[in-house]
C-alpha cells in the first residue's frame, strides 16, 4: 500500500504570513509554521500514561486540559465559600 501523499504547504498557508507577522521571509515553510485555519491553536499533545509492569491498563495519567480546568473551577468555588481570617465570606 503506497504512503499517503501529504499536501504541500507554502508560506501563503501560514498564519504568520497571512497576518503580516512573518519576520523570516525564507520563501518556504519554517519550523514556526502554523496553518492559518488553526488560528494558532497548538496541536494536541499526547497524554503520558504510567503502566505497572505486566498491567494492560494505565495506573495513572496526567489530567487533560479540560480535567485541569474543571479541577481549578471546583477549587475556586470551594475557596469562595470559606470564611476569611477576618470572618467574612
Secondary structure by P-SEA (a helix, b strand, c coil): cccccccccccccccccccccccccccccccccccccccccccbbbbbbbbcccccccccccccaaaaaaaaaaaaaaaaacccccccc
